[in-house]
Amino acid sequence: MAPKAGSNQLQEVMEVGMKPLDGVKVLDLTWIYAGPFATMLLNDLGAEVIKNEGPPFGDIIRLAPPLKNGSSGYFYMLNRGKKSIALNLKTEKGRAIFLDLVKRVDVVTENFKAGTLEKLGLRQQRAIFRSGRG
């Protein structure tokens, strides 16, 4: 529960330099702009964000200009501060690792085309909606 305005608990949080989402873990399956922007904001608010980038080259925004030395400024802006993993959700091993990670996080974000998770066999998993942490 968030500290109430004017409470001693809120004052303590402000003095220690904590952020509102400290301790929250997010597994980020988003790509392009909107999803990574949303998870960037979660990270800015203190959440630990673990971004998955699938094959063959990760988030397609890596290719978007402006580029400097072959790297996209947009990609680095949207994904700063995030941890990164590379899981192929089309493989049994990748799905197994993903489902194990879901049990360790509080939130899973995704912005795939409608039906993508169903095709991967993941939407039916209750773990996607409810992690073991809370």
N, C-alpha and C positions, 0 to 999 in steps of 0.2 A: 504494500500500500504506500502511496506517495505521501511524503510529509505535508501537513497542512500549513498554509500560509500563516505566519506569525508564531508557529510552534517552535519549541526548542530544538526539535529534531531537524526541522528545516534549516535553522541557524547552524547546527552542527554540520550538516551536509554542505552548506555553502562555505563554511570555514575550512573544511577538509579538502575542498575542491572536487568533490564527487560530482558526477554527472547523473542525470535522471535515469539513464538506462545502464549504469554500471552493473555488471554481473549478468546482463542479459546476453545470451548467445544466439546468433542468427546464422542459419545456413542459407546462403544466397545463390539461387539458381538463375538469377535474372541476367538479361543481356540487352544490348543496344543502349537506349538512354533512360527511359522512365524508371525501370526497375533498379539499375545501378544508382540512379540519383536518389531514389527512396532509401536504399540501403546505405548510401553515403550519409544521408541525414541521420539514420539510426546509429551509424558509427560516430558521427559528430556528437550525438547525445550520450555516448558512452558504451554502446553495445559492441560486443566483439563480433565482427562479421567475417564469416568464412565463405569466400566466393569460389564457386565451382566453375571451371571453364572446361568444356568438353572438347573433344577432337573435332577437326584436325588442327585448328590454330587458336582455339579459345574464343573469347568474345569478339564478334565481328567488328566491334567498335575499335579494336586495336588497329584496324586498317583505315580509319577515318581521319581525314586531315583536320587540323593542321598536324603535319608530321615533322619531327625533328630527329635526325639520325634514324629514320625508319620507325619511330615510335609516335603514337598518337597522343597529343596533348589531352584530348577529350577522355581517352581511356584512363590516363593517369589521374586526371582531375576527379573522375567519377569513382575511382577505385582506391583512392589514397587511404591508407590506414587499415585496409582490409587484409586478412590472411587469404592465401590462395591455395586451392587444390585443383587437380585435374582428374576428374572421374568421367569415364565413358559410361553413361547410363544405359547404353544399348547392350552392354555386356552383363552377364550374371554377376561377375566379380564387382563391377562398378555399382550395380544396384544393391548388392549386399553391403558394400562399404557405405553407400548412401543411407540405407535403412539403419545401419549401426550409428551413423552420425546423427540421424534424426532423433534417436533416443538420448543424445547428449546435448541437444540444443533446445531453446525455448520457442523459436520461430523458424519456419521455413518459408522463404519467399521464392516465387517463380512468376515469370511472365511469358511462358511459352504459348504458342498458338493453341487454341482450344483443341483438346483431344490428344495433345502430345503425351501428357503423363499417362493417360489411359493406354496409349499404344506401347508405352514402355512398361506397362504393368505396375505402375506406381500409384495411381490415383486410388485404387481400391484399398491400399494399405492404410489402416487406421493410424499408423505411425506418422503419416504425413500431416494429420490433423491434430494429433495429441502426442506430445513427446513424453518420455518417461520422467522428465525433470519437474513437471508441475501438474 
